[in-house]
Each structure stands twice: as structure tokens, then as C-alpha cells.
Amino acid sequence: MAVDVERNLLWHLRERLRLGLCAAVLLHFLFLAGQSQDGTAQLRAFVALVALLGVVLSSLSLARQKPGRLLAEVVWALPALLLVTLWAARLGQRGASPDELLVWLGVIVLALFVFLGSVLGTAFAAALGLLLTLVLVMWPPTGEAADLWRAAGLALPAVAVLGFSLMRFTEVHLTVYAETSSQLRAARLDALTGTLGRAALEEHLGKTAVYARRSGTPLSIIVTDIDRFKQVNDQHGHGAGDDVLRAFAKRLRRNVGGLGGTVGRWGGEEFLIVLPGVPRTDALALAETLCSEVERSALAGLAVTASFGVAALRGEADSPAALFARADARLYEAKAAGRNTAR
């Protein structure tokens, strides 16, 4: 199962770093805009505008309303590159040592990979290398400056290779982690209804029961199934039966989600609802409400009914198996009473 690398932790971290950088650049240049009487005010205003666009694009991206990818990457990179350029100019103005300049060059290249990823980071690092080459050709340095530029020319490819290797390693392993997590989540879910499968449901019930006993809080469960479901399959086909099961599961989740309840498919047309912190009287009222709602409103276009059995945990000696057995017995009582009821 392929998982988009943009959906893993690295992508979220990168988006927040971009948003923070663009916001910092925006605040910095908005503060400085208009303070200078020379031509740099226009440059600062332009950088502030680009940073503002970067903030907007980053916010949209985090909200899953991503604009054009290439445009977004370019706009996110512009504030970083402009800030780096001005930063390097200030280092030169205050007489920074060659070692310090080389260190900052390495930081800049590594930051490109962090902000842009392995592929676009390589592209921008190559662009930075071409820019350095162009500067050396057009304005050949002399003396100590020549040694510094030669050192920078040697250091840039090495740092770029290091940045690419580290970022690619991180991306690959986070992608594998995301795929594995997705597969584990899928294995825990019922493929038809999207609710918890039986094994995951049994595990969840056991953990919830342990917590309820330790904390002294109530725990109730509801066992339910669709009445005469075999007739639905026989008369309308198994496809319609599957649609009814999906609609039934959705109806259950919608009603119990606000209570912190969990819905799972126990098997066939039978479902289990786990309600931590809910006493039996409230769980029974919820089951009666569900029963009435299913009767009044068709599921997947078919008029069906459902029966419900309710039970609550009884002290320290009680077990999840005994709790389920009582709820299942109540379900059979509801069936024997004519179905379409809660017990």
C-alpha cells in the first residue's frame, strides 16, 4: 500500500518550519520597512510581501487545501534564500572569519534539504553552486578571498551530498513507518464497515474493563444485530445487505461518538458498542433511542429493525467475557420478545 510521504511526520514538521520561517521574515521586514530612506526599503517591502505569501501558502497547505506544488515550493524558498543572502552580506560587513562563513554555508545547504526535501533540496543546492560559479567567473577573487571561495566550492558538494543522504534516509524510513502503521490500522478494522474488527474489539474491551476496575468508573456494553438480516440478503442480494451493514455501522458511530463510545463488528450482522464511563441505565436509554431511530429511518433505502442487549461491569470479580455473555443473553431476550427492542 503506497502512502504519500507528505502525510508523515516529516512533512508536518517541514510545513511548520516553513511557516515559522516565513512568519519570522515577514515580521522582520515589516518592522524594517520604511525605516530606511535609501532604495533598500523597496527590497524589504518585496521580501515582506513574498514572506506574507509564504505564510498564506503554508497555512493553506497545513489545512489540506494545497495550491500548486511547484509554485508553493518556489514561494516558500524565496524568503529563505533572500534572508540567507542578506544574512551573508551582514556577516561580510562585520568581518566574519572564513571559518564562520564556511560553517554558515554548510548550515544554509543543509537547511535547504530540511525545508525542501531531498529532490528540491538538490535542485536548489545545485542552483546555489551555479550561482557561486557564476560569481567566481565574473568577479574573480584574489588573496585570502580566493582561498575562501575555493574552500566554499569544495565544501558545497560535500555538504550537499551529506544533506541529500540524510534527508533521503529520513524520508524513506518515515515512509516505511507510515506504510506499516497504515497496514496495522487496516488490519484492526473491519474491511466492510470501517469499524473495529473482532480481535481489536476484544482487545479494546479488555483494556477498557481493566481501566474501569482500577478507576472505579462504570462500563457498559451494547450488543446489537439487525433483525431477520438473512431475509435482506435473500430478497435484495448480498450487495444490498452490505450497504445495510455499512449504513447501520455509520448510524451507530454517529450516535455513540459523542459519548466516547467505540463501535466494532463482532461478526456477521452483530455489532458491539463499548461505552466507558456510562452506567447501565444510560446505556439502556441509548439502546432504546438507537432502536427507535433504526425503525423510523431506513438504512441504505431498506426498512429494517434491530435488537439490542445491554450489560454493565459488576465490580472487581467481573470479566469482559462474563460482561459480553450477559449482554448477549439480553440480546436473545430482545429477540424472544418480538425483536425491535432493547433489553
N, C-alpha and C positions, 0 to 999 in steps of 0.2 A: 504494500500500500504506500503510494508516494505521498509524502507530506511536504507542503510548501515550507521552505526554510524560513519564510517571513513570519510564520506562525510560531516560531520557537522563542525561547528566552533571549537569544542573541538579537533577534530582530527588535523585540520590545526595548531592550537596553539601548540599541543603536538609535532607535527613534527618539528616545528620551534624551540621549546625549545630543542629538541634532537639535532638538527643541531647546534644550538648555543653552547650547552654543549660540543659536540664532537669537534667542532672547537676550543673552548677555551682550552680543554685538549690537543689537537694537538699542538696548538701554545705554550702552557706552556712547554710541554715536548720536543718539538723540540728545544726550547730555552735552556733547561737544558741538552739536550742530548750531551754527550761528555765533559761536564764541570767537571764531577767528575771522579776521577781516580779509584774509587772502583767499586764494582760489581753493584752498583745501575744504572750505565749508561745503562746496558743491559735491566734492568727493564724499564727504562724511554723510551728506544727505542721501546720496545714492546708495552708499553702503547700508544706511539705516533702512532705506526702502527695500533693498534686497533681503535684509535680515527680517523685516516685517513679513515679506512674502514667504520666507523660510519658516517663520513661526506658524503662519496660516497653513502651509502645506504639511508641516509636521503634525499640527493639531488634527487636520483632516485625515491624515494617514493613521494616526492613533485611533481615530474614531471609525476606522474601516471604510472611509469614503475616499479612497486613494485616487489622486489625479493621475495624469500621465506620468509613467515611471521615469522616463528619461528627463523630462522637464523638472520633475521633483528632485532628482539626483543632482542636476546641474545647479538648481537654485539653492539646494542645501549646501553644495560645495562652495559656492561663490563667497558667502560670508566667511567661511573658514579660510579660504585662500587669500582673500583680501585682508583679513585680520592677520594672517601669518606674514603677509608682505609688509604691512605696516609695523608689525612686531619686529621683524628682521631689520627694518630701517631704523627703528629706535635702538636696537642693540648696536647697530653700526654707529649711530650718532653718539652713544655714550662710551664708545671704545671698548666693546666687548672683546674678550680674548678669542683667538682662533678655536681653542678647545671648546669654549662655550658655544660658539656659533655652530661647530660641528655637532655638538650634543643636541642643540635645538633643531638642526636639520634632521637628525635621526628621529626626534620626537614628532616633527611635522610629518615625516613619511609614515611612521607607524600610526599616527592619528588618522591619516588618510585611509588606511586599511580598516581601522576601527569604525570610522564613520561611514565608509562607502562599501565595505565588504572586499572580498578577495579580487573579484573581477574588475569592478570600477576603481578600486584602490590601485590596482596595477596600471590601469589606463591613466589615472591622474599622476601617479608616480612617474610614469613614462613621459607624460606631458611636462612635469617638473624637470625631468632630466633633459628634455629637449630645450626647455627654456634656459637652463644653465649653460647648455652647449651653445645656444644662440648668443647668450651674453658674452661667453668666452671668445667667440669668433668675432663679434662686433666690437667689443671693448676688451682687448687682451690685457689681463692684469700683469703687474710687474712686482718684483721684490717679494715681500712677505705675503702680499695678497695673492700672488701667483701660486705659492705653496698651499695657501688655504683653499683656493679654488680647485687645485689638483687633488687635494685631500678630500674635498667635498665630492668631486667627480668619482673617486674611488669608493667612498663610503656610501654614496646614494644607492648603487646597485646592490651592495651587500645588505643594507638595511631594507631595501625593497623586497629582496628575496626572503629575508627573515620575516618581514611583515606578512607577505603572501603566505608563507608556510604556516605561520602561527594562526592566521585568520582562517585559512582553508582547513587546517586541522580542527579548529573550533567549530566551524560551520558543518563539517562532515559529521563530527561526533554528536553535535546537538541535533542534527537532522536524524541520525540513527536513534538517538534518545527519544525524539518526538515520534518517530515511526513506531518504536517499541511501546511507548506509552499509549499511542493510539490503538495499537493492536490489543494491548491488555485491556483497555477500556471497552473495545468492541467485544472481546471475549466475555466480559462480565455482563453484557447487555443481551437481552432477547432480540434476535435479529428481526422479528416481525413487528413487535410493538415498541421497541426502543426503551422499554423498562428494564429493570434488573432481571437477570436470569435467575434460575432457581439456586444455583450454587452461591452466587453473590448475595442473593436474598437471605439464604440461611446464615451466611457469614455475618451479614449486617444485623440480622435479628439476634444472633448470639452476642455480638458486641454491644448492641443496644440494651439487651437484658442484663449484661454484666454492669453496665453503667447505671441502669435503673436500680439494681440492688445496692450498689455502693453508695449512690447518692440519695436513696430513699424516695425517688420520684416515681410516679406512675408510668406504666407502659401498657398500651392496649394494641391489639391487632384486629384486623377485619379480614376474614376470608370470604371471597365472593366469586360467583361464576354466573355466566349467562344461562338463563333458563331455556331448556329444550334447544340447545345450540346445534345438536345433530340435525334437527329439522331445518335450521337455517342453511346448513351445508347441503342437505338433500334437495331442498326446494330451490335454492338460489345459486348453488355452486360454491366450491371452496374459495374462489376469489372473493365473492361477496362475504363469505364467512371471515376471511382475513381482514377485509375492510371493517367489519363489525368489531373484531377484536382490537384493531388499531384505534377505532373511534372510542371504544369502551376504555381502553388504557388512557387515552388522552383525557376523557371525561374524569376518570379517577384522579389523574395527576393534577388537573386543574382545580379540583375541589380540596385536595389534601395538601397541596404545596404550601399554602399559607399557614398551615398548622405545623409545618416542619415534618410532615409525613413522607414516607417513601413507598412507592408502588413497584411491585415486581410481579412477573408472570410465574406462577407456581407450576403450571403445566396445562396444556390444552386450553380450555376456556376459563380456567381458575386463576385468580389473582390474589395476592396477599398485600395488605396495606399495613405498614408498621407506623405506629403513632406514639413516639416517645413524649412523655410529659402529659399525656392525655388520659384521664380516668375512664373507666368503662362506660359510665353514664353519658359522657360527652361523645365517646366513640360510637355508642349505640345511636345517639341522636344524629351523628354524621352519617351512619349507615342508613338510617331511615330517610334522610334527606337525599342521599345518593339513589336509593331505591325509587323514590318518587320521581326524581329527575330523569332517570333512565326510562321509566314508564311514560312520562309526559313527552319526552323528546326522542325522536328516532335516532338510531345510530347507523351512520352510513346509509341513510334513506330507508332503513328497515325498522319496523316496530318490534322491539324486544323488551324483555324484562330481565331482572337479575335478582338473585337471593344473596343474603349477607349473614354471616355468623361472626359474633363479636366476643372477645375474651380479653381479660386483663391479667397481668402478672400478679401472683399471690405470694409475696414475701420471699425470704431468702431461700427456702427449700424448693421453690418452683423452678422449672427449667423451660427453655424455649420449646422443646419437644412437647412437654405437657401443655404449655400455653397454646401451641398450634392445635393440639388434639382437641382441646376444649372448644376453640373457635370453629374447628372443622365439624365437631359434633353439633354446635349451634347452627351451622350452615345446613346440615342434614335435617335438623328440626324445622328450619325455614322451608326446606323443600317439602317435607312431610305435611307442613301446614298449608300447602297450596302454592308455594313459590311466590315470587314477587313480594318478599317481606324480609324483615331483619329480625334476628333473634340474638 
